[in-house]
Amino acid sequence: MRQRVAFALPLALAAMTALADATSAAAQHRSVRFMTVDPGHFHASLVHKEMYPQVSPQIDIYAPLGWDLSEHLTRLSAYNLRAERPTGWLAEIHTGPDFFERMLRERPGNVVVLSGRNSRKIEYVERSVGAGLHVLADKPWIVRAEDLPRLEAALARAAASGVVAYDIMTERYEITNELQRELVNDPAVFGRIATDTPEDPAVQMTSVHYILKTVSGAPLRRPTWFFDPRELGEALADVGTHLVDLSIWTLFPETALDYQRDAAVVSANRWPTALTRAQFSRVTGEPTFPAALAQWTSGDTLNCACNTRVVYALRGTHVKLDVLWGTEATHGDTHEAIYRGDRARVEVRQGEAERWRPEVYVVPNRPAQKAEVLAALNRRVAALQAKWPGVAVEDRGDRFLVVAPDRYRLGHEYHFSEVTARFLEYLAQPATMPAWERPNMLTKYFITTRGTDLSRATR
């Protein structure tokens, strides 16, 4: 089944083809054309929230005909129809049970975009790379430890064949995470990473996501498979991918790690978040729990496998992560991170005191060091003006607030376009992709999948 997007859906999706005549000639010279495969997660649409000069407006979507596809097209249509900076995507839909094989056979584009069911993602990556197609894929690429060799082989094949396979790590583009990385790697401000133990780790991060939330201005509908850990992966294997990535990226900038020598999972445990039948219906639109989730249901409650605590070591430095899911909050998802140095702590906090938006603090270890740490911090912030003009320091008594102006706080959804723009740079010049990306990606997924296995075995 091959359709244009003009068939009936909740929004006026026919508008997505309205610009076809005007843009078809201009699209001919564009070197990149996206092919989206089985877009089951809303992140697939966020890649298209903005347009890119080197990317054709024509998108080919290969997917089963069903709810996931309908939701994806609804979001694309909303971007095309918005009042400010409307996009002009032209979607061609290819449906049927053999959608992936058809994509490999027809190949109207040269970039495969993946964001959906995580159980098959490594297969899609392997076969796309094997066909010489570039891959831009949302996390996680694998949710099982036994798939790590497959990931390693796929990345090696991509590197050998000049194919770009890139992981969508949006949290690297959040200004507070970038500032934290800069300060942790300034010895005059931070010192060296503190000597620690598994019980008192030098790095602690907590991420809290919420099942019921708003995306692109509308309440998020989730597919029922989102609650199946075999499809999505548990908390550490899914959302935890971002936290592990940040710890590597911050502690060892521009450095390649070897997961077999440099990483070790120390401990892990997990616990559920209870979702009532009414809450499940509200977020999925389904009146009851499907049979596929029976093993996680008890009466009117679904026990979602979505909380994990893990402690791991990177070259001897211990990191503790709490990857958590709540049901609903008015303030949205939160992220907090503390790095302990022997001169000061560098913290990202996002609580009520920060009005639920992330802020960066530098906390001297001893009052006697305050003036010295402040002088070093002011020097570093002055040097950062070339990249982020307007970043400033405020004295808050026992700590310093590093002020990030609002113009740098673009938000999670916008970060997808920033990652995509970086991917397009590597696509134009594959040799510019940093050598540390591939080994550190393997280290990241080693930790997330081994930690998940250990959490299941821990009682």
N, C-alpha and C positions, 0 to 999 in steps of 0.2 A: 504494500500500500504506500503510495507516494502522493503527498498532499501539499498544496500551498497552505498558508496559515489562514485562509479566508473561511474555513469552516467555523460553525457556531461554537463559541466558548463564552464563559461568563463576561469577559470584556470584549470590546470591539476589536478583535484580533485582525480583522481585515485591514485595519489601518496600517499594519506592519508591511503591507505590500504596496501602499499608496505611492511610495517614492521610487518604485522599481524602475520606471522609465527614465527618471531623472538621474539616477545613480548608477545604472548599469554600465554606462560608458566609462565613468570615472573609476569604477571598481576594477576595470580590466588591468590597470597597471599596479594594483596593490598586491604585494607579494605574499600576504598571509590571509588564509581563509579558515575560519573555525568550523570544526565539526564536533558538536556536543553529543556525548553518548550517555543515554539513560540518566537524565538529570533528575535524580530523586531528592536532592537536597537543595535548599534555597541558595546556597553558595554558588551553584552553577549559573544562576541568573545574575549574581552580583558581578561576575566577570564582564557582563554586558551592560552594567549600569552606566558606563561611559563608552565613548567610541574612540578609536585610535586611527591616526592618519594612514598607517601602513596596513591596516586590516580591512578587508572587504566587508561591506555591510551585509553581505549575503552569508547567512548561517545555515548549515545543514544539521538537523537534529535527528539522530537515530535513536529510537526508543520504542518500547511497547506502547500501544495506544491505551491510555488509562489516566488515572488521577494524577500521577507524578508529572506526566507530560502536560496535562491541562494546567496545573499550577505553574509550571515553568513558563508556559506561553502567556499566561495571565500576567506574570511579572514582567516579561519582556514587553508586552503590550503597554503596561503601565509606564515603563520608561519611555516608550515611543510617544505616548500621549501626554506626558507631564508638561506643565506650563513652562518650566525653566529648563534650559538645556535638553530639549527632547532628543532622544536618540533616533536613529533611522534604520534599525535592523530589519532585514528582510529574511524571514525564516522559511526554509523549505523542510517539510516534515517527511521522514521516512519511517514507517512503522511496520510492525510484523514480528513474529517470533525470532526471525533470523536477523534482527536489526544490526547486530555487531558484525556479523559476517558480510552483510551487505555494505556496511561502511568500509570494511577492508577491501571489498571488491570494487566498489564504485569510486571511492576516494575523491570526492569533489573538492576537498580541502587538503591542507597539509599540517594542521594542528588539531589534535584531539583534546577536548576539554572534558574532564571527568569530575563529577561531584554527585555522589548518590550512594547506592548500596555498597558498603565497603567490603563485603564478602567476596565480590568478584573483581575488585579494583585492580589487584595485582595481575590477574589474567588480562584485563584490558590493557594495562601498561605493557606487559610482556609482548603481547601480540601487536600492539600499535608500534612499539619500538622495532620489533622484528620486521614490520612492513615499511620501515623507514619514515614513520610519521613522528612528528614532535608531539610532546605530551605536556599539558598544563593541568595538573591534578590537585584537587583539594585533599587535605588530610582526612583520615589516615590512609596511607597506601597499603598497609597491611595491619591486620588485627590479631594475627596468630604468629607465635614464635617460629613455627615450622615453615613459615613463608619467607623468613629472612634470607635464606639462600636464593630464593627466586628473585627477591628484590635486588640482591647483590649482583646476580647475573644480568638482570635487566639493565641496571645502571652501567655495568661494565660494557654491555653491548651498545648502549646509547653512546657512551664515550668513544668507543672504537669506531662507530659509524658516523660520527658527527651529528647525531640526533640530540636535541635538547629535551631532557625530561626534567621538569621543574616542579617542586613542591610549593604549594601556596601557603607561605608562612607570613600571614598578615601582621602578626604581633610585632615583627621586627620594624614595622612602619609606624607604630604608635609612638608619639613624641616622648612620652615619659619613659618608655622602655629604651629608647635611643639615648636619652640623657643619662639614665641609670648606667647604661653600658659605658658611656664616656667617663663617668665619674668613678666607677669601679676600677677602671683601667688607668686612673691617674694616681700614681703612688703618693704624691704630695697631699692629696685629699683623702684617699682611702687607705693608703699603706699597702700591705700585702694581705691576701686572703687569710682570715684567722685560722689558727690551728684548731681543729674541731674533732668531734667524735660523732658516731651515728646517733647518739642520744642528744647531742647538742650540735646540730649541723651548722655550718657557716652560711648556708643558703636555705631560705625557707620561702615557699611560694604557696599561695592559696588562690584558687580560681573557683568562683561560684557562678554557675549558669542556671538559667531558669527555663522550665519546660514551656510555660505559657509566656509569650513575649510578643513584641511588635517588631516587624521588619519592613523597611521601606514604607513606613506610615500605616501599615495594616496589620491586624492580628495574624500571627503566624499559624497556619494550618500545618500539622505534621502528619506524615503518612503513618499507618499503624506499624509498619516494619521498623520505624525509628525506635520503637520500644523493644525490639528483638536484639539482644546483644550479639547474636550470631551474625546479624546483618550490619549493625552499626558499630559493634565493638563496645567494650565497657568504658568507664570514664577515663581511665589512664590511657587506654589504647586509642581513644578518640580525642577529646579535648586536651588530654594530657600531652599530646604531641606538641602543642604550642609551648607548654611550659618547659618540657625537656629541651626543646629547640632553643628557647631563650636562655636557659642555663648554660648550654654549650656556647652559644653565640656571645654571651656576656663574659663568661669566665675565660674563654680561649678564642679571642677574636683573630680571624685570619689564620687559624691553626687547625690542621687536620688531626683528628683523633682516630685511633684504632680501637674499635669496640672490643676486640678480643684481649687487648692489653690495658686499655685506659678506662674501661667502664665496668662497674660491678653493681648488681642490684643486691641490697643488703636486707631489706625487709619490705613487706607490703601486706595490706589487709583491705577489705572492702565491706560495704554495707549498703542496703537499698534505700531509695526514697519511695514512700508510699504515695500512689496516685489513686484517687477515688474514681469510681465509674463515671461520675458526673464530670470530673476534671478531664478524664480521658475523652469523653464525648465532646467536651468543649474544644479541645485542641485538635482532635482528629475528625470530628463530624460523624463519627460512628456511634451507634446507640449502645454497643456493648463490646466487651473484649473479644477479639477473634480467637479462634481455636489455636492459632500459631503461638499465642502468648499464654496458653493454659498453664504451663509449668511455673510461671511467675505470678499467677493470680491466686487470690484467696478470697472467696466471696465477692464483695464489691471493691476489692483493693487489688491494684497492680503493684507489685514490688519491683520497681525499676532498678536494674543493676547499674547504678550510675554514680557511686561514690567510691573513691580509692585514695588511700594514703600510701605513699611509697618513699623509701629512703634509698638513695643510690650514691655511688661515689664516682667522681670524674678525676682521674689522676690523684686520688687520695682526698679530694675535697668532697664533703658530704652535702647532699642536697635532699631536703624533705619537701614533698609536694602533697598538698591536699587538693584533690580534684573533685569538686562537689556539684551536685544539682539540687536545686530547690524547685518547688512547684511554681511560685509566682512572686514577683516583687515589683513595686512601682518604680524602683530606681534602676532596674536592668541588671545585667551581668556585672560582676566585679572581679578585679585582679589586684592582688597585693604581693609584693616581693621584697625580701630583706636580704641584703648581702653584708656580711660582717667582715670588716677589715681590721687590721691591728691599729689603725688610727681613728677610723670612723665607720659607722654604718651608712649605707646608701639604701634608702627605702622608697618603694612605691606603695602608697597607701590610697585606698579608695573606700572610705567609710562615710559615716554620717558627718564627721567633722570636716570632710572634704566635699560635702554636698554630693557625694556619690560619683565624683569624677576623679580620676587618678591624679595624684600629685607626687612630686619627688622631694624627699627630704634628705639632708646630710646631718647625721647626729654624731658629734665628736664623742669618742669613748670616755674622755676625761675633761672636766671643766678647764683644767690648766691648758689644754690643747686648743681651746676654742678659737682664740685669736689666730693661731697658726693655721688651723684648718680653714678658717674664714678667708685668710689671705690667699691660700692655695686655691680655694673654691672660686674666689673672685678672678684669679688669673685664668683658671680654666674656662669660666663663663665668658670672660673677655675674648678668649681665643675662639669660642664657639659662635661669636657674633657673625663671623663670616658665613656660617651655614644657617644659623637661626637668629637673625637680628631680633633683639627685643627680649631674649631670655635674660632673666635677672635673678638676683638673690635677695631674700628677705630674712632678717634675723627674727626668729621666733622663740628666743630665750635659750632653751637647751638644744635647739636644733635650727637648721637653716632650711627655708623653703626655696627650691629652685623653681622660679615662676616660668611656665611655658605659656606664652600668649595664645589667645583663643584661635588665632589664624592657623596655628599648627595642629589644632585638635580637630582633625577632619573626620574621625570616627571610623568604626570597624568596617562599615559598608564601603566607604571610600578606599580603604586600604587594598581592596581587591583590584581596583584599577591601578594602584601603585605597583602591586606585585606583577600584574599583567604587563605593565610598561617595562619593568625590569626584565621579565621573560622575553619580551620582544627585542630588547637590546641584545640579549644573549643569542636570540634567534638570528639576528643580523650578523653577529660575530661570535660564533660558538666558542672560540678560543678564549673569550673574555670571561666565561663563567669561572668563578674561583675554584681552584683545585680542591679546596676544603669542603665544598658543598657535598660531594658524593660520600666521602668517608664519614662526615658528620651526620648525614642523613641516615646512614647505616647504624651509627652509634645511637641516634635518637630512637630508631625503631627497635633496636636491640633492647633498650631500656623499657620502652612502653609495652612491648609484647612479653618480655620476661617478667616484668613487674606485674602484669596482669595475671600471668600463670601463677606466680608466687602468691598473689592475693587470693586466688581461688583455693590454693592449698593450705592457706593459713586459717586456723580456727581460733 
